[in-house]
Amino acid sequence: MKTLLRIFLLLLCALILLGIMLLVFGVSDTPELELDWALTREDIVRAKKILHEGAKTKPDEISTIELSHADLNLAANYLLNRYSKSAVQIALKENKLKFVVTTTLPENRLGKYLNVTFRLGNEEGSQLPSITKFKAGKLLLPAKVAGFIINTVIEHSPLNNYFILATRPIQSVKIEPEKIIISYVSNVETLITARNVLTRTDDTAALSVYQQKIADIIAHHDPAWRLSLAELLKPLFEMAYRRSSRDNAIEENRLVIMSVNNYVNKKDLSPTKPTATKSKQYEAFLYKRIDLAQHFIGSAALTASVDNQVAKVVGEEKELSDAQGGSGFSFIDLAADKAGTRFGEIATASPESARKLQLAMAQIKDYTDFMPDPRDLPEKMNEADFKRRYGSINSEAYQELSKKIDARIAATPIYKAVETR
C-alpha cells in the first residue's frame, strides 16, 4: 500500500511539474501567430457546415467526409475563436497534420498568450491519428505525455462536448498530401447528443434579453389557464421584429427559438440575472399536450442550429425507439417534429424569410396558426403494431401518411403567409 501511495504521489508531482513547465515555456507576452483572423459571413456559414457535416448521416450508416487544408484551418479558427481570441495554422506535410496554436489567456502574471505546436500522424496499423510531436513554446514534450495533458485540458474546458461529438463516431482518419479523409458512423445516441450540444448557444448577453422577456411573461401568466406555446413565441417574435434589420434577423430568430427551447425543454439557462423562471415554471402546451410543445420547439431549435436533415432523422428515430419499449410510435409527435422543423427552416432560411416570419408571428391569433391539429393521427403503436400497419419508414403507407402531414403543415396560416409575401 505504501508503495502504491508513493507511486501515486510521484505521478502527481510529475504532473504538477509538467503543468508548471507548460505554463513557464508555453505562456508568453508575444503571440507566435498574429491574432488578426477575421471571419466573413461566408466563412462562418462554411465553418458551421464543416463542423455539422457528420450529423447528416443516417444512424448506423458509415460515411466519409473530405477536408482540404483550407477547410481545416477555417473550422479550427472558427471553433477556437468562439471561446477566446485565437489563431490556428494547420499544415499538411508528409502525411502528418502540423498545428500551430496561439490563444489569448485570461489576465495573469505569466503572460498574455499560450503558444503550442504539435503534429498528428497515423502510427503503423492505426486507423486514428495520435500526437507524434508536441512543443509548448520552446519546450519539447514526449508525445504520450503531451497527449495525456491535452486530453485532460479538453476534458475540463468548454471544448469537451464538441470533442466528444466529433471523435466518438470516427472510425478512421486518413491523412493525404492535400486533404484528410474521415470515415465515421452515427447512431441515435450520437444524433441526440448532437442535438443537445448544437442547440446550445454561448451568446449569453443576447439570450438574456429574450430570457428576461420569458420571465416577464411567466410572472404575469394566469395560473388558472394552461400556458400556450404561442403565449411565449408571439411576444418574443414581436420583440425580435423591433430589434432586427435585414442583417441580423436570422440571428435574432435563432435566439428567440433557443430561448423558448431552453424554457420549454428545461435546459439549463446560462447564468444571467435572476429571473422569475427560477421560482415559477409552467409547462407549455399545444392542443392540451406538453409533449407536442416540446417536440415542436425542440425540432425548431435543432433545425435553426444545424439543418432539417438532422431534425428529421432524430424525430423519426426517437419514435422508432419509443415503439420498441417507450411510449410507442406516435405520428402526432412526428407531426410536431415536422412542423417545428419547417418553422426552424423559414426562421433562418434567408434574411427575407426571417423578417417575414417575425411579422407573421407578431400577428398570430393562437398556436393553430403555426401548428396544425394532429390529434386524429395514429399513436402509441408498439413495434409489432407499427410493422403490421406500416412496415417501415420507407413503405408506401408510411410515406403516404408522412406526405399528408406535410400537406397539413403547408396549409397552416403562418407558413402560407411567409410563402406568399
SETOR-690674 format. One record per residue (C-alpha): residue in one letter; x, y, z. Coordinates in nm, 2 decimals, decimal comma, always signed. Layout:
residues N
<"a" <X Y Z>>,
...
end
This chain:
residues 421
<"m" <+0,00 +0,00 +0,00>>,
<"k" <+0,28 +0,24 +0,09>>,
<"t" <+0,45 +0,16 -0,24>>,
<"l" <+0,13 +0,24 -0,44>>,
<"l" <+0,08 +0,56 -0,24>>,
<"r" <+0,44 +0,66 -0,32>>,
<"i" <+0,39 +0,59 -0,69>>,
<"f" <+0,07 +0,79 -0,69>>,
<"l" <+0,24 +1,09 -0,52>>,
<"l" <+0,53 +1,07 -0,76>>,
<"l" <+0,30 +1,07 -1,06>>,
<"l" <+0,10 +1,36 -0,91>>,
<"c" <+0,42 +1,56 -0,85>>,
<"a" <+0,54 +1,48 -1,21>>,
<"l" <+0,20 +1,61 -1,35>>,
<"i" <+0,23 +1,93 -1,14>>,
<"l" <+0,58 +1,98 -1,26>>,
<"l" <+0,48 +1,92 -1,62>>,
<"g" <+0,20 +2,17 -1,58>>,
<"i" <+0,43 +2,43 -1,44>>,
<"m" <+0,68 +2,37 -1,73>>,
<"l" <+0,40 +2,40 -1,98>>,
<"l" <+0,30 +2,74 -1,83>>,
<"v" <+0,65 +2,87 -1,80>>,
<"f" <+0,76 +2,77 -2,15>>,
<"g" <+0,43 +2,80 -2,33>>,
<"v" <+0,30 +3,12 -2,19>>,
<"s" <+0,44 +3,44 -2,33>>,
<"d" <+0,36 +3,81 -2,39>>,
<"t" <+0,44 +3,75 -2,76>>,
<"p" <+0,19 +3,56 -2,98>>,
<"e" <+0,36 +3,31 -3,22>>,
<"l" <+0,07 +3,37 -3,46>>,
<"e" <-0,08 +3,71 -3,54>>,
<"l" <-0,43 +3,73 -3,39>>,
<"d" <-0,58 +3,90 -3,69>>,
<"w" <-0,81 +3,62 -3,81>>,
<"a" <-1,13 +3,78 -3,94>>,
<"l" <-1,42 +3,56 -4,05>>,
<"t" <-1,66 +3,68 -4,31>>,
<"r" <-2,02 +3,58 -4,30>>,
<"e" <-1,95 +3,33 -4,58>>,
<"d" <-1,66 +3,18 -4,37>>,
<"i" <-1,89 +3,13 -4,07>>,
<"v" <-2,15 +2,96 -4,29>>,
<"r" <-1,89 +2,73 -4,43>>,
<"a" <-1,73 +2,66 -4,09>>,
<"k" <-2,06 +2,56 -3,94>>,
<"k" <-2,13 +2,34 -4,24>>,
<"i" <-1,80 +2,16 -4,19>>,
<"l" <-1,85 +2,11 -3,82>>,
<"h" <-2,20 +1,98 -3,86>>,
<"e" <-2,13 +1,77 -4,16>>,
<"g" <-2,12 +1,44 -3,97>>,
<"a" <-2,47 +1,49 -3,83>>,
<"k" <-2,62 +1,44 -4,18>>,
<"t" <-2,55 +1,07 -4,19>>,
<"k" <-2,84 +0,83 -4,11>>,
<"p" <-2,80 +0,62 -3,79>>,
<"d" <-2,57 +0,32 -3,83>>,
<"e" <-2,45 +0,42 -4,18>>,
<"i" <-2,08 +0,46 -4,25>>,
<"s" <-2,00 +0,78 -4,44>>,
<"t" <-1,69 +0,98 -4,52>>,
<"i" <-1,60 +1,35 -4,54>>,
<"e" <-1,30 +1,50 -4,71>>,
<"l" <-1,15 +1,82 -4,57>>,
<"s" <-0,90 +2,03 -4,75>>,
<"h" <-0,62 +2,23 -4,60>>,
<"a" <-0,84 +2,54 -4,62>>,
<"d" <-1,14 +2,36 -4,46>>,
<"l" <-0,93 +2,25 -4,17>>,
<"n" <-0,80 +2,60 -4,10>>,
<"l" <-1,14 +2,76 -4,13>>,
<"a" <-1,32 +2,52 -3,90>>,
<"a" <-1,04 +2,52 -3,64>>,
<"n" <-1,02 +2,90 -3,63>>,
<"y" <-1,40 +2,94 -3,61>>,
<"l" <-1,42 +2,69 -3,32>>,
<"l" <-1,14 +2,82 -3,11>>,
<"n" <-1,24 +3,18 -3,15>>,
<"r" <-1,58 +3,10 -3,00>>,
<"y" <-1,41 +3,08 -2,66>>,
<"s" <-1,10 +3,31 -2,68>>,
<"k" <-0,93 +3,53 -2,93>>,
<"s" <-0,71 +3,27 -3,10>>,
<"a" <-0,53 +3,17 -3,42>>,
<"v" <-0,46 +2,83 -3,56>>,
<"q" <-0,24 +2,74 -3,85>>,
<"i" <-0,27 +2,39 -3,99>>,
<"a" <-0,03 +2,24 -4,25>>,
<"l" <-0,04 +1,91 -4,42>>,
<"k" <+0,31 +1,77 -4,46>>,
<"e" <+0,45 +1,42 -4,51>>,
<"n" <+0,11 +1,26 -4,43>>,
<"k" <+0,10 +1,45 -4,10>>,
<"l" <-0,10 +1,74 -3,96>>,
<"k" <+0,10 +2,02 -3,81>>,
<"f" <-0,08 +2,26 -3,58>>,
<"v" <+0,05 +2,59 -3,46>>,
<"v" <-0,19 +2,75 -3,20>>,
<"t" <-0,19 +3,08 -3,02>>,
<"t" <-0,47 +3,16 -2,78>>,
<"t" <-0,53 +3,46 -2,55>>,
<"l" <-0,53 +3,38 -2,18>>,
<"p" <-0,73 +3,55 -1,90>>,
<"e" <-0,53 +3,82 -1,72>>,
<"n" <-0,24 +3,67 -1,53>>,
<"r" <+0,12 +3,75 -1,43>>,
<"l" <+0,28 +3,49 -1,65>>,
<"g" <+0,18 +3,62 -1,99>>,
<"k" <-0,10 +3,71 -2,24>>,
<"y" <-0,07 +3,42 -2,48>>,
<"l" <-0,03 +3,04 -2,48>>,
<"n" <+0,17 +2,91 -2,78>>,
<"v" <+0,18 +2,55 -2,87>>,
<"t" <+0,28 +2,34 -3,17>>,
<"f" <+0,20 +1,98 -3,23>>,
<"r" <+0,18 +1,71 -3,50>>,
<"l" <-0,07 +1,43 -3,56>>,
<"g" <+0,01 +1,12 -3,76>>,
<"n" <-0,10 +0,76 -3,81>>,
<"e" <+0,12 +0,51 -3,64>>,
<"e" <+0,17 +0,19 -3,83>>,
<"g" <-0,15 -0,02 -3,82>>,
<"s" <-0,35 +0,26 -3,65>>,
<"q" <-0,67 +0,39 -3,81>>,
<"l" <-0,67 +0,70 -3,59>>,
<"p" <-0,40 +0,97 -3,57>>,
<"s" <-0,21 +1,04 -3,24>>,
<"i" <+0,03 +1,30 -3,13>>,
<"t" <+0,38 +1,25 -3,27>>,
<"k" <+0,54 +1,58 -3,16>>,
<"f" <+0,44 +1,85 -2,91>>,
<"k" <+0,61 +2,18 -2,82>>,
<"a" <+0,49 +2,44 -2,56>>,
<"g" <+0,69 +2,75 -2,67>>,
<"k" <+1,04 +2,60 -2,70>>,
<"l" <+0,98 +2,31 -2,46>>,
<"l" <+0,96 +1,97 -2,64>>,
<"l" <+0,75 +1,72 -2,45>>,
<"p" <+0,72 +1,34 -2,51>>,
<"a" <+0,43 +1,26 -2,74>>,
<"k" <+0,24 +1,04 -2,49>>,
<"v" <+0,27 +1,28 -2,21>>,
<"a" <+0,15 +1,56 -2,43>>,
<"g" <-0,14 +1,35 -2,54>>,
<"f" <-0,24 +1,30 -2,18>>,
<"i" <-0,21 +1,67 -2,10>>,
<"i" <-0,42 +1,77 -2,40>>,
<"n" <-0,70 +1,52 -2,32>>,
<"t" <-0,71 +1,64 -1,96>>,
<"v" <-0,73 +2,01 -2,07>>,
<"i" <-1,00 +1,94 -2,32>>,
<"e" <-1,20 +1,74 -2,07>>,
<"h" <-1,22 +2,03 -1,83>>,
<"s" <-1,28 +2,30 -2,09>>,
<"p" <-1,59 +2,42 -2,29>>,
<"l" <-1,45 +2,23 -2,59>>,
<"n" <-1,52 +1,89 -2,43>>,
<"n" <-1,87 +1,85 -2,57>>,
<"y" <-1,75 +1,93 -2,92>>,
<"f" <-1,46 +1,69 -2,88>>,
<"i" <-1,68 +1,40 -2,77>>,
<"l" <-1,93 +1,48 -3,05>>,
<"a" <-1,65 +1,50 -3,31>>,
<"t" <-1,45 +1,20 -3,21>>,
<"r" <-1,70 +0,94 -3,08>>,
<"p" <-1,84 +0,84 -3,43>>,
<"i" <-1,50 +0,84 -3,61>>,
<"q" <-1,38 +0,51 -3,74>>,
<"s" <-1,06 +0,62 -3,92>>,
<"v" <-0,87 +0,93 -4,04>>,
<"k" <-0,65 +0,91 -4,35>>,
<"i" <-0,40 +1,19 -4,39>>,
<"e" <-0,31 +1,26 -4,75>>,
<"p" <-0,08 +1,53 -4,90>>,
<"e" <-0,37 +1,77 -4,99>>,
<"k" <-0,66 +1,66 -4,77>>,
<"i" <-0,78 +1,43 -4,49>>,
<"i" <-1,05 +1,17 -4,53>>,
<"i" <-1,26 +1,09 -4,22>>,
<"s" <-1,48 +0,78 -4,20>>,
<"y" <-1,75 +0,79 -3,94>>,
<"v" <-2,07 +0,62 -3,83>>,
<"s" <-2,35 +0,78 -3,63>>,
<"n" <-2,62 +0,62 -3,41>>,
<"v" <-2,93 +0,76 -3,25>>,
<"e" <-2,74 +0,84 -2,92>>,
<"t" <-2,49 +1,04 -3,12>>,
<"l" <-2,75 +1,23 -3,31>>,
<"i" <-2,94 +1,31 -2,99>>,
<"t" <-2,61 +1,42 -2,83>>,
<"a" <-2,55 +1,64 -3,14>>,
<"r" <-2,90 +1,79 -3,09>>,
<"n" <-2,83 +1,88 -2,73>>,
<"v" <-2,48 +2,02 -2,80>>,
<"l" <-2,56 +2,21 -3,12>>,
<"t" <-2,88 +2,37 -3,00>>,
<"r" <-2,69 +2,54 -2,72>>,
<"t" <-2,58 +2,89 -2,78>>,
<"d" <-2,29 +3,07 -2,60>>,
<"d" <-2,42 +3,43 -2,66>>,
<"t" <-2,55 +3,47 -2,30>>,
<"a" <-2,58 +3,85 -2,33>>,
<"a" <-2,80 +3,83 -2,64>>,
<"l" <-3,00 +3,54 -2,49>>,
<"s" <-3,06 +3,73 -2,17>>,
<"v" <-3,29 +3,98 -2,34>>,
<"y" <-3,53 +3,71 -2,45>>,
<"q" <-3,49 +3,51 -2,13>>,
<"q" <-3,60 +3,82 -1,93>>,
<"k" <-3,90 +3,86 -2,16>>,
<"i" <-3,99 +3,50 -2,09>>,
<"a" <-3,96 +3,57 -1,72>>,
<"d" <-4,19 +3,86 -1,75>>,
<"i" <-4,45 +3,65 -1,94>>,
<"i" <-4,43 +3,38 -1,68>>,
<"a" <-4,46 +3,63 -1,39>>,
<"h" <-4,79 +3,77 -1,54>>,
<"h" <-4,94 +3,44 -1,65>>,
<"d" <-5,27 +3,34 -1,50>>,
<"p" <-5,21 +3,01 -1,33>>,
<"a" <-5,58 +2,91 -1,39>>,
<"w" <-5,50 +2,87 -1,76>>,
<"r" <-5,26 +2,65 -1,95>>,
<"l" <-4,95 +2,82 -2,09>>,
<"s" <-4,98 +2,81 -2,46>>,
<"l" <-4,66 +2,79 -2,67>>,
<"a" <-4,80 +3,08 -2,86>>,
<"e" <-4,80 +3,29 -2,54>>,
<"l" <-4,42 +3,26 -2,54>>,
<"l" <-4,35 +3,28 -2,92>>,
<"k" <-4,57 +3,57 -3,02>>,
<"p" <-4,43 +3,84 -2,79>>,
<"l" <-4,07 +3,72 -2,84>>,
<"f" <-4,10 +3,75 -3,22>>,
<"e" <-4,26 +4,09 -3,18>>,
<"m" <-3,95 +4,19 -2,99>>,
<"a" <-3,73 +4,03 -3,25>>,
<"y" <-3,90 +4,23 -3,52>>,
<"r" <-3,83 +4,55 -3,34>>,
<"r" <-3,47 +4,46 -3,27>>,
<"s" <-3,40 +4,33 -3,62>>,
<"s" <-3,28 +4,46 -3,95>>,
<"r" <-3,21 +4,26 -4,26>>,
<"d" <-2,85 +4,20 -4,14>>,
<"n" <-2,94 +4,04 -3,80>>,
<"a" <-3,29 +3,90 -3,85>>,
<"i" <-3,17 +3,54 -3,88>>,
<"e" <-2,96 +3,55 -3,56>>,
<"e" <-3,24 +3,72 -3,36>>,
<"n" <-3,48 +3,44 -3,47>>,
<"r" <-3,23 +3,18 -3,37>>,
<"l" <-3,20 +3,35 -3,03>>,
<"v" <-3,58 +3,35 -2,98>>,
<"i" <-3,61 +2,99 -3,07>>,
<"m" <-3,32 +2,89 -2,84>>,
<"s" <-3,46 +3,09 -2,55>>,
<"v" <-3,80 +2,93 -2,58>>,
<"n" <-3,65 +2,59 -2,63>>,
<"n" <-3,44 +2,64 -2,31>>,
<"y" <-3,76 +2,71 -2,12>>,
<"v" <-3,99 +2,45 -2,27>>,
<"n" <-3,74 +2,16 -2,27>>,
<"k" <-3,60 +2,27 -1,93>>,
<"k" <-3,24 +2,32 -2,05>>,
<"d" <-3,00 +2,49 -1,81>>,
<"l" <-3,02 +2,86 -1,86>>,
<"s" <-2,70 +3,05 -1,89>>,
<"p" <-2,61 +3,23 -1,57>>,
<"t" <-2,75 +3,58 -1,61>>,
<"k" <-2,96 +3,80 -1,38>>,
<"p" <-3,20 +3,61 -1,16>>,
<"t" <-3,53 +3,57 -1,33>>,
<"a" <-3,89 +3,47 -1,24>>,
<"t" <-3,83 +3,14 -1,42>>,
<"k" <-3,62 +3,03 -1,12>>,
<"s" <-3,93 +3,05 -0,89>>,
<"k" <-4,21 +2,99 -1,13>>,
<"q" <-4,24 +2,72 -1,40>>,
<"y" <-4,54 +2,65 -1,61>>,
<"e" <-4,55 +2,37 -1,87>>,
<"a" <-4,61 +2,49 -2,23>>,
<"f" <-4,89 +2,32 -2,43>>,
<"l" <-5,00 +2,27 -2,78>>,
<"y" <-5,35 +2,12 -2,81>>,
<"k" <-5,36 +2,05 -2,44>>,
<"r" <-5,04 +1,84 -2,47>>,
<"i" <-4,70 +1,91 -2,32>>,
<"d" <-4,51 +1,67 -2,54>>,
<"l" <-4,63 +1,85 -2,86>>,
<"a" <-4,48 +2,18 -2,74>>,
<"q" <-4,16 +2,01 -2,65>>,
<"h" <-4,13 +1,83 -2,99>>,
<"f" <-4,22 +2,14 -3,19>>,
<"i" <-3,98 +2,38 -3,03>>,
<"g" <-3,70 +2,12 -2,99>>,
<"s" <-3,71 +2,04 -3,36>>,
<"a" <-3,72 +2,41 -3,45>>,
<"a" <-3,41 +2,47 -3,23>>,
<"l" <-3,23 +2,18 -3,39>>,
<"t" <-3,31 +2,30 -3,74>>,
<"a" <-3,21 +2,66 -3,66>>,
<"s" <-2,88 +2,54 -3,53>>,
<"v" <-2,79 +2,26 -3,77>>,
<"d" <-3,02 +2,16 -4,06>>,
<"n" <-3,35 +1,99 -4,13>>,
<"q" <-3,20 +1,66 -4,22>>,
<"v" <-3,08 +1,61 -3,86>>,
<"a" <-3,41 +1,71 -3,72>>,
<"k" <-3,59 +1,47 -3,95>>,
<"v" <-3,37 +1,18 -3,86>>,
<"v" <-3,38 +1,25 -3,49>>,
<"g" <-3,76 +1,28 -3,49>>,
<"e" <-3,81 +0,95 -3,68>>,
<"e" <-3,55 +0,76 -3,48>>,
<"k" <-3,69 +0,88 -3,15>>,
<"e" <-4,04 +0,75 -3,25>>,
<"l" <-3,90 +0,42 -3,36>>,
<"s" <-3,71 +0,39 -3,03>>,
<"d" <-4,04 +0,46 -2,84>>,
<"a" <-4,21 +0,18 -3,04>>,
<"q" <-3,95 -0,07 -2,91>>,
<"g" <-4,02 +0,00 -2,54>>,
<"g" <-4,12 +0,36 -2,47>>,
<"s" <-4,45 +0,53 -2,52>>,
<"g" <-4,50 +0,39 -2,87>>,
<"f" <-4,46 +0,53 -3,22>>,
<"s" <-4,66 +0,85 -3,25>>,
<"f" <-4,75 +1,02 -3,57>>,
<"i" <-4,88 +1,30 -3,35>>,
<"d" <-4,53 +1,36 -3,21>>,
<"l" <-4,39 +1,33 -3,56>>,
<"a" <-4,62 +1,59 -3,69>>,
<"a" <-4,50 +1,83 -3,42>>,
<"d" <-4,14 +1,75 -3,51>>,
<"k" <-4,21 +1,82 -3,88>>,
<"a" <-4,39 +2,14 -3,81>>,
<"g" <-4,11 +2,26 -3,58>>,
<"t" <-3,85 +2,16 -3,85>>,
<"r" <-4,04 +2,37 -4,10>>,
<"f" <-4,07 +2,66 -3,85>>,
<"g" <-3,69 +2,65 -3,79>>,
<"e" <-3,63 +2,64 -4,17>>,
<"i" <-3,82 +2,95 -4,26>>,
<"a" <-3,69 +3,13 -3,94>>,
<"t" <-3,33 +3,10 -4,07>>,
<"a" <-3,36 +3,04 -4,45>>,
<"s" <-3,27 +3,39 -4,56>>,
<"p" <-3,30 +3,75 -4,42>>,
<"e" <-3,62 +3,80 -4,62>>,
<"s" <-3,78 +3,48 -4,48>>,
<"a" <-3,66 +3,57 -4,13>>,
<"r" <-3,83 +3,91 -4,14>>,
<"k" <-4,15 +3,77 -4,29>>,
<"l" <-4,18 +3,51 -4,01>>,
<"q" <-4,12 +3,78 -3,74>>,
<"l" <-4,40 +3,99 -3,88>>,
<"a" <-4,64 +3,69 -3,93>>,
<"m" <-4,57 +3,56 -3,58>>,
<"a" <-4,63 +3,90 -3,43>>,
<"q" <-4,99 +3,88 -3,57>>,
<"i" <-5,09 +3,53 -3,49>>,
<"k" <-5,42 +3,45 -3,31>>,
<"d" <-5,31 +3,14 -3,13>>,
<"y" <-5,09 +2,82 -3,19>>,
<"t" <-5,32 +2,69 -3,46>>,
<"d" <-5,16 +2,94 -3,69>>,
<"f" <-4,82 +2,76 -3,67>>,
<"m" <-4,92 +2,40 -3,56>>,
<"p" <-5,19 +2,20 -3,74>>,
<"d" <-5,42 +1,98 -3,53>>,
<"p" <-5,26 +1,63 -3,53>>,
<"r" <-5,48 +1,46 -3,27>>,
<"d" <-5,65 +1,23 -3,53>>,
<"l" <-5,32 +1,07 -3,63>>,
<"p" <-5,22 +0,72 -3,50>>,
<"e" <-5,00 +0,70 -3,19>>,
<"k" <-4,90 +0,46 -2,91>>,
<"m" <-4,80 +0,19 -3,15>>,
<"n" <-4,56 -0,07 -3,02>>,
<"e" <-4,30 -0,22 -3,26>>,
<"a" <-4,53 -0,50 -3,37>>,
<"d" <-4,83 -0,27 -3,43>>,
<"f" <-4,61 -0,03 -3,63>>,
<"k" <-4,46 -0,31 -3,85>>,
<"r" <-4,81 -0,46 -3,91>>,
<"r" <-4,96 -0,13 -4,02>>,
<"y" <-4,67 +0,05 -4,18>>,
<"g" <-4,38 -0,20 -4,22>>,
<"s" <-4,10 +0,06 -4,21>>,
<"i" <-4,05 +0,43 -4,26>>,
<"n" <-3,97 +0,36 -4,63>>,
<"s" <-4,31 +0,18 -4,70>>,
<"e" <-4,57 +0,33 -4,93>>,
<"a" <-4,82 +0,35 -4,64>>,
<"y" <-4,58 +0,54 -4,41>>,
<"q" <-4,47 +0,78 -4,69>>,
<"e" <-4,84 +0,85 -4,78>>,
<"l" <-4,92 +0,95 -4,42>>,
<"s" <-4,60 +1,15 -4,40>>,
<"k" <-4,70 +1,35 -4,71>>,
<"k" <-5,04 +1,40 -4,56>>,
<"i" <-4,88 +1,56 -4,25>>,
<"d" <-4,66 +1,77 -4,47>>,
<"a" <-4,96 +1,90 -4,66>>,
<"r" <-5,14 +2,00 -4,34>>,
<"i" <-4,83 +2,19 -4,23>>,
<"a" <-4,80 +2,37 -4,56>>,
<"a" <-5,17 +2,47 -4,54>>,
<"t" <-5,12 +2,63 -4,19>>,
<"p" <-5,16 +3,01 -4,19>>,
<"i" <-4,81 +3,10 -4,08>>,
<"y" <-4,63 +2,90 -4,35>>,
<"k" <-4,88 +3,01 -4,62>>,
<"a" <-4,82 +3,37 -4,52>>,
<"v" <-4,44 +3,35 -4,54>>,
<"e" <-4,45 +3,17 -4,87>>,
<"t" <-4,69 +3,42 -5,04>>,
<"r" <-4,54 +3,75 -4,91>>,
end
